[in-house]
């Protein structure tokens, strides 16, 4: 159950990350590109939270399943639970790295745009450079 929910959440998060990556790559200003970066970074954080929650719940379920079982079957049931946890990990780590990679691409791209003249932080930086 935890694996199914986790995979569904991962698909949704990665689809949204791809949408925000495309929007960020099509952006014509630094602010729009940074907005895409922020969304991708937030989705990467959401992926990490989903990953940890799914892994912990799979471990709790697997250890709870062997609590009242015949000792001859404990090892088999526990190995199935740990296998599900390893499967979650093998899906979760690359998915998280993908969303982080999208955010890094957008962050690097945002740095290629000149700062907006309406941005107060950019105006402060220009004033400091002139002094």
C-alpha positions in Angstrom: 0.0 0.0 0.0 2.8 2.5 0.9 4.6 1.7 -2.3 1.5 2.3 -4.4 0.8 5.7 -2.8 4.4 6.7 -3.0 4.7 5.8 -6.7 1.5 7.8 -7.4 2.8 10.8 -5.5 6.2 10.5 -7.2 4.5 10.5 -10.7 2.5 13.6 -9.8 5.4 15.5 -8.3 7.7 14.7 -11.2 5.0 15.7 -13.7 4.6 19.1 -12.0 8.4 19.5 -11.8 8.6 18.9 -15.6 5.9 21.5 -16.2 7.7 24.1 -14.0 11.0 23.2 -15.7 9.4 23.9 -19.1 7.8 27.1 -17.9 11.1 28.2 -16.4 13.1 27.5 -19.5 10.6 29.5 -21.6 10.8 32.4 -19.2 12.0 35.7 -20.5 12.9 37.3 -17.2 15.0 36.5 -14.2 11.9 36.7 -11.9 9.9 34.2 -13.9 12.9 31.8 -14.1 13.4 32.1 -10.3 9.7 31.4 -9.8 10.1 28.1 -11.7 13.2 27.4 -9.6 11.3 27.9 -6.4 8.5 25.6 -7.5 11.0 22.9 -8.5 12.9 23.2 -5.2 9.6 23.0 -3.3 8.6 19.9 -5.2 12.0 18.3 -4.5 11.4 19.0 -0.8 7.9 17.4 -1.1 9.5 14.4 -2.8 11.9 14.0 0.1 9.0 14.2 2.6 7.0 11.6 0.6 10.1 9.4 0.4 10.8 9.5 4.1 7.1 9.0 5.0 6.7 6.0 2.7 10.0 4.4 3.9 9.1 4.8 7.5 5.5 3.5 7.1 6.8 0.5 5.1 9.2 -0.4 7.9 6.6 0.1 10.6 4.1 -2.1 8.7 6.8 -4.8 8.1 7.8 -4.9 11.7 4.2 -4.9 12.9 3.4 -7.8 10.6 5.9 -10.0 12.3 4.8 -9.2 15.9 2.4 -12.1 16.3 3.6 -14.5 13.7 5.0 -18.0 14.0 8.8 -17.7 14.4 9.5 -19.9 11.4 7.7 -17.3 9.1 9.1 -14.1 10.7 12.2 -14.0 8.6 10.3 -14.4 5.3 7.7 -11.7 6.2 10.4 -9.3 7.5 12.4 -9.8 4.3 9.4 -8.9 2.2 8.9 -5.7 4.2 12.5 -4.7 3.9 12.4 -5.5 0.2 9.4 -3.1 -0.2 11.4 -0.5 1.7 14.4 -1.0 -0.6 12.1 -0.6 -3.6 10.8 2.6 -2.3 14.4 3.8 -1.8 15.3 2.8 -5.4 12.5 4.9 -6.7 12.7 7.8 -4.3 16.4 8.7 -4.5 16.5 9.1 -8.3 13.2 11.0 -8.4 14.4 13.4 -5.7 17.7 13.9 -7.6 15.7 14.6 -10.8 13.6 17.4 -9.2 16.8 18.9 -7.6 18.5 18.7 -11.0 15.6 20.6 -12.6 15.8 23.3 -9.8 19.6 23.6 -10.4 19.1 24.0 -14.2 16.6 26.8 -13.6 18.8 28.5 -11.0 21.7 28.5 -13.4 19.5 29.8 -16.2 18.1 32.6 -14.0 21.6 33.8 -13.3 22.1 34.4 -17.1 19.4 37.0 -17.2 20.2 40.6 -16.1 18.4 41.7 -13.0 15.2 43.6 -13.5 15.5 47.4 -13.0 12.3 47.2 -10.8 13.9 44.7 -8.4 14.8 46.6 -5.2 17.6 44.2 -4.4 19.1 44.8 -7.8 18.9 48.6 -7.2 20.7 48.2 -3.9 23.5 46.2 -5.6 23.9 48.8 -8.3 24.2 51.6 -5.7 26.9 49.6 -3.8 28.8 49.0 -7.0 28.7 52.7 -7.9 30.3 53.8 -4.5 
